[in-house]
Amino acid sequence: MKILGIGNAIVDVLCKVSEDFLKNHSLIKGTMKLIDESEFKTLISSLKIEETISGGSVANSIVGLSQLGNEVGFIGKISDDELGQKYEDGLKKENVKYLYNKKNEKVPTGSCLILITPDSERTMCTFLGTAGDISDKDVNEKNIKESDIVFLEGYLWDEGKPKKAFDKAIKISKKTAMSLSDTFCVDRHRLNFLKLVQNDLDIVFSNEQEIISLINAKSFDEVISFSKQIKKNIIITRGEKGALSIFGDEIIECDAKKNLKIKDLTGAGDLFAAGYLHGIINNLTIKESLIKGTELSSKIIQKIGARI
């Protein structure tokens, strides 16, 4: 297997909202907030659902990789309930090897309310459900060893069981990649994420705001210096400024595509990672990998949802 993703198994629920909706519910646009089941039900009660689809950050990337013809798998914890079955069916439909045997859990399958404002920005309210209860016991050692790259998401990291799942995967994987996921995650787990980036990961995906927050940088030059020093492959997306890869002293840049009809920014980072990893596992150059990532992210933001 080329790439194994380990992440939150979340069913995405997409809804269009006004700016006032965010203000009335004290939500910060463009961020992810963890909520409980009752909050989820309260928020969704007054909304019209545009689309419901199997989601989760790394799962979106894995589906993108599958659509590009790569052999991929995914591990994410669901419950044996209606949403859980919908989630599993959604991945299998995309030719992803779903490598988790669901059980009837006390907590239901997780779901994420994706609120899309008129400017196409997305604000996420996530009820993790059983997804956040993943442990090292849910991660099959054989699956990891048979994968060229294991791809993790920052959203999943937490103290306790998820940390043990991360530690197990990182320890025995041939090569490990991770997305920092969100400034919320970085701010919450800064010291642990910094340790992972400096010591344990081979490939790191981040947007400009996330990595600036990670190292408390005052300028992007500080980010460049930090990335050069740790000698890992750091890939940074910068919106209209494009994207770049830093690996040791080598910096390679790629321009953003222009004149796009943006509808929804959901999944932009996920599909960028899919395109880049596709390049890496198919022996493309770093420049070609950046171009592929940019191509996929440009496609996804011109439609609703995180699946091409």
HUBELLIN-V215146 format. One record per residue. N is the residue number from 1. RES is the residue in three letters. PSI is psi in whole degrees, -180 to 180 (* if undefined). D_FIRST is the distance of its C-alpha to the first C-alpha in whole Angstrom. Layout:
n=N res=RES psi=PSI d_first=D_FIRST
n=N res=RES psi=PSI d_first=D_FIRST
This chain:
n=1 res=MET psi=135 d_first=0
n=2 res=LYS psi=-54 d_first=4
n=3 res=ILE psi=133 d_first=6
n=4 res=LEU psi=122 d_first=7
n=5 res=GLY psi=139 d_first=11
n=6 res=ILE psi=119 d_first=14
n=7 res=GLY psi=-174 d_first=17
n=8 res=ASN psi=125 d_first=20
n=9 res=ALA psi=99 d_first=20
n=10 res=ILE psi=134 d_first=23
n=11 res=VAL psi=118 d_first=25
n=12 res=ASP psi=133 d_first=26
n=13 res=VAL psi=109 d_first=30
n=14 res=LEU psi=131 d_first=31
n=15 res=CYS psi=142 d_first=35
n=16 res=LYS psi=134 d_first=37
n=17 res=VAL psi=167 d_first=40
n=18 res=SER psi=167 d_first=43
n=19 res=GLU psi=-35 d_first=43
n=20 res=ASP psi=-34 d_first=46
n=21 res=PHE psi=-44 d_first=44
n=22 res=LEU psi=-45 d_first=42
n=23 res=LYS psi=-43 d_first=45
n=24 res=ASN psi=-25 d_first=46
n=25 res=HIS psi=14 d_first=43
n=26 res=SER psi=44 d_first=43
n=27 res=LEU psi=138 d_first=40
n=28 res=ILE psi=118 d_first=39
n=29 res=LYS psi=137 d_first=37
n=30 res=GLY psi=4 d_first=34
n=31 res=THR psi=174 d_first=33
n=32 res=MET psi=133 d_first=31
n=33 res=LYS psi=134 d_first=33
n=34 res=LEU psi=132 d_first=32
n=35 res=ILE psi=166 d_first=35
n=36 res=ASP psi=178 d_first=35
n=37 res=GLU psi=-39 d_first=35
n=38 res=SER psi=-38 d_first=39
n=39 res=GLU psi=-41 d_first=39
n=40 res=PHE psi=-47 d_first=36
n=41 res=LYS psi=-37 d_first=38
n=42 res=THR psi=-46 d_first=41
n=43 res=LEU psi=-44 d_first=40
n=44 res=ILE psi=-16 d_first=38
n=45 res=SER psi=-28 d_first=41
n=46 res=SER psi=12 d_first=43
n=47 res=LEU psi=155 d_first=40
n=48 res=LYS psi=127 d_first=39
n=49 res=ILE psi=124 d_first=35
n=50 res=GLU psi=-40 d_first=34
n=51 res=GLU psi=146 d_first=31
n=52 res=THR psi=129 d_first=28
n=53 res=ILE psi=151 d_first=25
n=54 res=SER psi=127 d_first=21
n=55 res=GLY psi=-150 d_first=21
n=56 res=GLY psi=139 d_first=20
n=57 res=SER psi=-58 d_first=20
n=58 res=VAL psi=-34 d_first=16
n=59 res=ALA psi=-39 d_first=15
n=60 res=ASN psi=-43 d_first=17
n=61 res=SER psi=-43 d_first=15
n=62 res=ILE psi=-41 d_first=12
n=63 res=VAL psi=-42 d_first=14
n=64 res=GLY psi=-42 d_first=15
n=65 res=LEU psi=-39 d_first=12
n=66 res=SER psi=-41 d_first=11
n=67 res=GLN psi=-23 d_first=15
n=68 res=LEU psi=4 d_first=14
n=69 res=GLY psi=14 d_first=12
n=70 res=ASN psi=149 d_first=8
n=71 res=GLU psi=114 d_first=5
n=72 res=VAL psi=160 d_first=6
n=73 res=GLY psi=168 d_first=7
n=74 res=PHE psi=139 d_first=11
n=75 res=ILE psi=123 d_first=13
n=76 res=GLY psi=142 d_first=17
n=77 res=LYS psi=127 d_first=20
n=78 res=ILE psi=168 d_first=22
n=79 res=SER psi=160 d_first=25
n=80 res=ASP psi=71 d_first=26
n=81 res=ASP psi=-176 d_first=28
n=82 res=GLU psi=-47 d_first=29
n=83 res=LEU psi=-36 d_first=27
n=84 res=GLY psi=-43 d_first=24
n=85 res=GLN psi=-40 d_first=24
n=86 res=LYS psi=-40 d_first=24
n=87 res=TYR psi=-50 d_first=21
n=88 res=GLU psi=-45 d_first=19
n=89 res=ASP psi=-38 d_first=20
n=90 res=GLY psi=-40 d_first=20
n=91 res=LEU psi=-43 d_first=16
n=92 res=LYS psi=-34 d_first=15
n=93 res=LYS psi=-28 d_first=18
n=94 res=GLU psi=15 d_first=15
n=95 res=ASN psi=32 d_first=13
n=96 res=VAL psi=132 d_first=11
n=97 res=LYS psi=109 d_first=9
n=98 res=TYR psi=112 d_first=12
n=99 res=LEU psi=46 d_first=12
n=100 res=TYR psi=132 d_first=16
n=101 res=ASN psi=108 d_first=19
n=102 res=LYS psi=150 d_first=21
n=103 res=LYS psi=168 d_first=25
n=104 res=ASN psi=95 d_first=28
n=105 res=GLU psi=161 d_first=29
n=106 res=LYS psi=-31 d_first=32
n=107 res=VAL psi=138 d_first=31
n=108 res=PRO psi=169 d_first=30
n=109 res=THR psi=141 d_first=26
n=110 res=GLY psi=157 d_first=26
n=111 res=SER psi=151 d_first=28
n=112 res=CYS psi=122 d_first=28
n=113 res=LEU psi=113 d_first=32
n=114 res=ILE psi=112 d_first=31
n=115 res=LEU psi=118 d_first=35
n=116 res=ILE psi=117 d_first=35
n=117 res=THR psi=167 d_first=38
n=118 res=PRO psi=-22 d_first=40
n=119 res=ASP psi=8 d_first=39
n=120 res=SER psi=1 d_first=35
n=121 res=GLU psi=150 d_first=34
n=122 res=ARG psi=139 d_first=32
n=123 res=THR psi=129 d_first=33
n=124 res=MET psi=135 d_first=31
n=125 res=CYS psi=112 d_first=33
n=126 res=THR psi=124 d_first=30
n=127 res=PHE psi=104 d_first=30
n=128 res=LEU psi=-32 d_first=28
n=129 res=GLY psi=-141 d_first=28
n=130 res=THR psi=-14 d_first=26
n=131 res=ALA psi=-38 d_first=23
n=132 res=GLY psi=-1 d_first=25
n=133 res=ASP psi=15 d_first=25
n=134 res=ILE psi=144 d_first=22
n=135 res=SER psi=177 d_first=22
n=136 res=ASP psi=-26 d_first=20
n=137 res=LYS psi=-21 d_first=20
n=138 res=ASP psi=-7 d_first=18
n=139 res=VAL psi=113 d_first=15
n=140 res=ASN psi=122 d_first=13
n=141 res=GLU psi=-39 d_first=13
n=142 res=LYS psi=-43 d_first=11
n=143 res=ASN psi=-39 d_first=8
n=144 res=ILE psi=-47 d_first=9
n=145 res=LYS psi=-26 d_first=9
n=146 res=GLU psi=2 d_first=6
n=147 res=SER psi=139 d_first=5
n=148 res=ASP psi=-40 d_first=7
n=149 res=ILE psi=136 d_first=9
n=150 res=VAL psi=126 d_first=10
n=151 res=PHE psi=119 d_first=12
n=152 res=LEU psi=160 d_first=16
n=153 res=GLU psi=142 d_first=19
n=154 res=GLY psi=-30 d_first=22
n=155 res=TYR psi=-32 d_first=24
n=156 res=LEU psi=-27 d_first=22
n=157 res=TRP psi=133 d_first=24
n=158 res=ASP psi=160 d_first=27
n=159 res=GLU psi=154 d_first=29
n=160 res=GLY psi=-134 d_first=28
n=161 res=LYS psi=-49 d_first=25
n=162 res=PRO psi=-38 d_first=23
n=163 res=LYS psi=-40 d_first=24
n=164 res=LYS psi=-36 d_first=23
n=165 res=ALA psi=-44 d_first=19
n=166 res=PHE psi=-51 d_first=19
n=167 res=ASP psi=-43 d_first=20
n=168 res=LYS psi=-46 d_first=18
n=169 res=ALA psi=-46 d_first=15
n=170 res=ILE psi=-41 d_first=17
n=171 res=LYS psi=-38 d_first=18
n=172 res=ILE psi=1 d_first=15
n=173 res=SER psi=152 d_first=12
n=174 res=LYS psi=-42 d_first=12
n=175 res=LYS psi=138 d_first=13
n=176 res=THR psi=131 d_first=14
n=177 res=ALA psi=152 d_first=15
n=178 res=MET psi=146 d_first=18
n=179 res=SER psi=136 d_first=20
n=180 res=LEU psi=-19 d_first=24
n=181 res=SER psi=-55 d_first=24
n=182 res=ASP psi=148 d_first=28
n=183 res=THR psi=-30 d_first=31
n=184 res=PHE psi=-47 d_first=32
n=185 res=CYS psi=-43 d_first=29
n=186 res=VAL psi=-46 d_first=30
n=187 res=ASP psi=-35 d_first=33
n=188 res=ARG psi=-33 d_first=33
n=189 res=HIS psi=33 d_first=30
n=190 res=ARG psi=-52 d_first=32
n=191 res=LEU psi=-41 d_first=32
n=192 res=ASN psi=-41 d_first=29
n=193 res=PHE psi=-40 d_first=27
n=194 res=LEU psi=-42 d_first=29
n=195 res=LYS psi=-44 d_first=28
n=196 res=LEU psi=-47 d_first=24
n=197 res=VAL psi=-43 d_first=24
n=198 res=GLN psi=-35 d_first=27
n=199 res=ASN psi=-30 d_first=25
n=200 res=ASP psi=-25 d_first=22
n=201 res=LEU psi=151 d_first=19
n=202 res=ASP psi=-36 d_first=18
n=203 res=ILE psi=131 d_first=18
n=204 res=VAL psi=128 d_first=20
n=205 res=PHE psi=133 d_first=21
n=206 res=SER psi=152 d_first=25
n=207 res=ASN psi=173 d_first=28
n=208 res=GLU psi=-44 d_first=31
n=209 res=GLN psi=-39 d_first=33
n=210 res=GLU psi=-46 d_first=30
n=211 res=ILE psi=-30 d_first=30
n=212 res=ILE psi=-43 d_first=34
n=213 res=SER psi=-39 d_first=34
n=214 res=LEU psi=-43 d_first=32
n=215 res=ILE psi=9 d_first=34
n=216 res=ASN psi=45 d_first=37
n=217 res=ALA psi=147 d_first=38
n=218 res=LYS psi=-13 d_first=41
n=219 res=SER psi=164 d_first=39
n=220 res=PHE psi=-23 d_first=36
n=221 res=ASP psi=-36 d_first=38
n=222 res=GLU psi=-37 d_first=37
n=223 res=VAL psi=-45 d_first=33
n=224 res=ILE psi=-48 d_first=33
n=225 res=SER psi=-45 d_first=35
n=226 res=PHE psi=-48 d_first=33
n=227 res=SER psi=-39 d_first=29
n=228 res=LYS psi=-40 d_first=31
n=229 res=GLN psi=-38 d_first=32
n=230 res=ILE psi=-12 d_first=28
n=231 res=LYS psi=42 d_first=26
n=232 res=LYS psi=164 d_first=23
n=233 res=ASN psi=102 d_first=22
n=234 res=ILE psi=121 d_first=24
n=235 res=ILE psi=125 d_first=23
n=236 res=ILE psi=126 d_first=26
n=237 res=THR psi=141 d_first=27
n=238 res=ARG psi=30 d_first=31
n=239 res=GLY psi=-127 d_first=32
n=240 res=GLU psi=-17 d_first=34
n=241 res=LYS psi=-3 d_first=34
n=242 res=GLY psi=-151 d_first=30
n=243 res=ALA psi=159 d_first=28
n=244 res=LEU psi=155 d_first=27
n=245 res=SER psi=133 d_first=25
n=246 res=ILE psi=123 d_first=27
n=247 res=PHE psi=103 d_first=25
n=248 res=GLY psi=-131 d_first=28
n=249 res=ASP psi=-1 d_first=31
n=250 res=GLU psi=123 d_first=29
n=251 res=ILE psi=122 d_first=30
n=252 res=ILE psi=131 d_first=28
n=253 res=GLU psi=158 d_first=29
n=254 res=CYS psi=130 d_first=29
n=255 res=ASP psi=152 d_first=31
n=256 res=ALA psi=153 d_first=31
n=257 res=LYS psi=145 d_first=31
n=258 res=LYS psi=164 d_first=35
n=259 res=ASN psi=46 d_first=37
n=260 res=LEU psi=146 d_first=34
n=261 res=LYS psi=86 d_first=35
n=262 res=ILE psi=129 d_first=34
n=263 res=LYS psi=-33 d_first=34
n=264 res=ASP psi=125 d_first=31
n=265 res=LEU psi=1 d_first=29
n=266 res=THR psi=129 d_first=27
n=267 res=GLY psi=1 d_first=23
n=268 res=ALA psi=-48 d_first=25
n=269 res=GLY psi=-37 d_first=23
n=270 res=ASP psi=-45 d_first=20
n=271 res=LEU psi=-29 d_first=19
n=272 res=PHE psi=-47 d_first=20
n=273 res=ALA psi=-39 d_first=18
n=274 res=ALA psi=-46 d_first=15
n=275 res=GLY psi=-42 d_first=17
n=276 res=TYR psi=-47 d_first=17
n=277 res=LEU psi=-34 d_first=13
n=278 res=HIS psi=-43 d_first=13
n=279 res=GLY psi=-44 d_first=15
n=280 res=ILE psi=-46 d_first=14
n=281 res=ILE psi=-9 d_first=11
n=282 res=ASN psi=21 d_first=13
n=283 res=ASN psi=32 d_first=16
n=284 res=LEU psi=163 d_first=18
n=285 res=THR psi=165 d_first=21
n=286 res=ILE psi=-40 d_first=21
n=287 res=LYS psi=-46 d_first=24
n=288 res=GLU psi=-35 d_first=22
n=289 res=SER psi=-41 d_first=19
n=290 res=LEU psi=-41 d_first=22
n=291 res=ILE psi=-42 d_first=24
n=292 res=LYS psi=-41 d_first=21
n=293 res=GLY psi=-43 d_first=21
n=294 res=THR psi=-39 d_first=24
n=295 res=GLU psi=-47 d_first=24
n=296 res=LEU psi=-42 d_first=22
n=297 res=SER psi=-34 d_first=24
n=298 res=SER psi=-36 d_first=27
n=299 res=LYS psi=-45 d_first=26
n=300 res=ILE psi=-32 d_first=25
n=301 res=ILE psi=-3 d_first=28
n=302 res=GLN psi=13 d_first=30
n=303 res=LYS psi=166 d_first=30
n=304 res=ILE psi=133 d_first=30
n=305 res=GLY psi=175 d_first=27
n=306 res=ALA psi=20 d_first=23
n=307 res=ARG psi=130 d_first=21
n=308 res=ILE psi=* d_first=22
